[in-house]
Amino acid sequence: MGVRINFAHLSKYEITQKEYYLVLAIHANPNFPQAGSPQIFQNLIDKGFIVCSNSMLNLTVKGRKLIKHTAYAVEDTEYTVSIEDLATKLRALFPEGKKGQTPYYWRGNSKEIEEKLTNFFKKNPTYTEEQVIAATQRYVNSYTSTGDLTFMQLLKYFIEKDGNSSLLTFLENYTEEEAIVKTGDWTSNLI
């Protein structure tokens, strides 16, 4: 079992990485002995993340909320998906070039897509490569069939953005009836 930390959220709590690691250590070991730099402990007490009682440190409610919103447990699982190959296949499904009126590329770059997929599979190891490709194809088709890509996400954000995953939504909500619908134009599906 491992722990993943969303460092992007630390700025919301006005806490440094060094301070955060100490809060995480106190979370893992209640009644943490106060030793070392007293200034860092005092900073965390002043910010309301920890309390000190009889030279022992414990988290406050605010400290526990910090951990809940920034760290999550992940399984150290081996999965059979080749992240590099899957990233290449998913990038091929998205349009080439930049999203209209933006400097951002639909496909992103290989490294960022591989990182997003690695994080996705650490949280969701039960999905197969075929399921992910099919879900991504359905997502892309839902926009390309209408010809309007205005609200389509970039690939990296489709996989995950701010803790939310449209890819996971497409995987969890897939039904056989959805597979029958060939286009996003509901009028072509009328009987």
N, C-alpha and C positions, 0 to 999 in steps of 0.2 A: 504494500500500500504506500502510495506517495502522496504528496501535497502539491497542488498547483496554486500559484499565487498570481492574482491579477494586479500587477504593479500599477496599472493605469489608474486604478481607483484610489491609490494612496494619496494623491494630491487633494482629493475631495476631503480627506480626513486631516490634512495638514500634518502628515507624519513622514519622517524620513525612512529610508529602507533600513538603516541601522536600528532606529527605534522600533520599526515594525518587527524585525527579527527578534528583538527582546520581548515584545508583546507575544509573538508566536511561541517563544520559549516558555514564557509564563503560562500561556494557555496549555501547553503540553505538560507542564509541571507545576500544578497549583502549590502555593506556599513556597514559591521560588525564593531562595536566600538572596538578600540584598548584598551584593559584593561588586567590586569593580568601580566603575565611574559613577559617583553619586549624582553628577549633573544630568546624565541621560535618564536616570530613574526619576529625578525631580522634574525634568521636562515632561515625562509621561504622566506623572502625578498631576502636574499643572494642567495638562491637556485633558485629564479626566479618563485616561485609559487604564490606569492601575491605581491601587491603593497600597499603602504600606502599613502593616500592623505587626509589632514586635519584630522588626527587621525582616519580615516575610512579605513578599509581594504577591498580590492577587489581581485578577482582572476585575474591572468594573463592568456594569451593563454596557457602557459605551465601548469598552475594550472587546467584549464578547461580540457585539454587533460588528465591530471592525473585522474581526476574524471571519464571522459568518458571511460578510459581503465581499471579502477579498481572497479567501482561501477555500479550496474544495479538495476533497480526497479523490484520488484516482487510483485505479488498479494498475499495477506494474504488469500489464498483460502483453503477451506476444500476440500479434494478430497477423493474419496471413496476407493481408493486403499490401501490395507494394505501393508505398506512398508516392514515390517518384513516377511510376507508371500511371497511377490513377490521376495524379496532378496533370500529367500530359494529356490524358484522355478528356478530363473535364475542361481543360483550357481549350481543347479543340471544339468542344460543344458551344462555347460562347463566341459571339461575333468578334471579328478582327478589328483592330483599331481602337479609337477612343470613343467613349460615350459622348453623344452629341452635346455640344456647348460646354464640355468640361475638358480638363487636361488628363483625365483618368482613363486608363486602358481597361476594356471589358475583362480581359483575361489576366491582368496583373502580371507578375513575374513568377517563375517557377518556385523560387525560394519561399515567397510569402504564401503561395498556395499549399506547398508541402507543409509548412508550419501550421497553417489553419487545419489541414487534413489530419496532421498528427494529433493536434489538440482535440479535434472532433472524435477521432477513433479512441482516444484515451477515455473520453467521456461516454462514448457509444460504441463499444467494441463488438456488439452483436450484429451490426449491419455488414453486408457483403459489398464487395466492389461492384457487382452487377446491380444491386439495389441502389447504390449511390449514383451510378451512371444513369440508371433509368429515371430516378427522381430528378436529377439535374436536367436530363433531356426533356422531361415533362415540364419543368419550370421554364426552360428556354422556349419550348414550343408554345407555351401559354402566351408568350409575348410575340414571338416571330409569326405566329399564325394570324395575328391581327395587324402586323406590320408596325405597331407602335411600341417602341422600346423605351419610351420616356421614363416609366417607373420601374423598369427592370434593374435589379441590383447588379453591381459588379460581382464577378465570381467570388472574390475574397469575402465580400459581405454576404453573399448568398450562403456561404459555408458557416460564417459566424461574424456577428457584429454586436459589440457591447453585451456579450453573454447570450444573445439570441441567435438562433439558427433557422433560417428558412429551409435549409436542406433537411434538418431534422423534422420540421413541420411537414414537408413534402413526403418524407419517409413514413411518418406516423399516420398521416391522413390518407394514404393511398388506398383506393378501393378498386375492385375489378371494373365497376361501372365507369370510373374515371378513365380507364384505359380505352373504353369504347368511344369516348368523345374525341373526335379527330381534330377539331379546330376550336378556337376560342370564340368563334362566331356562333352564337346560340341559334340564329335563324337557320343555319345549315343543318342543324340537328332536329328540326321539327319533322314530325311525321305527316 
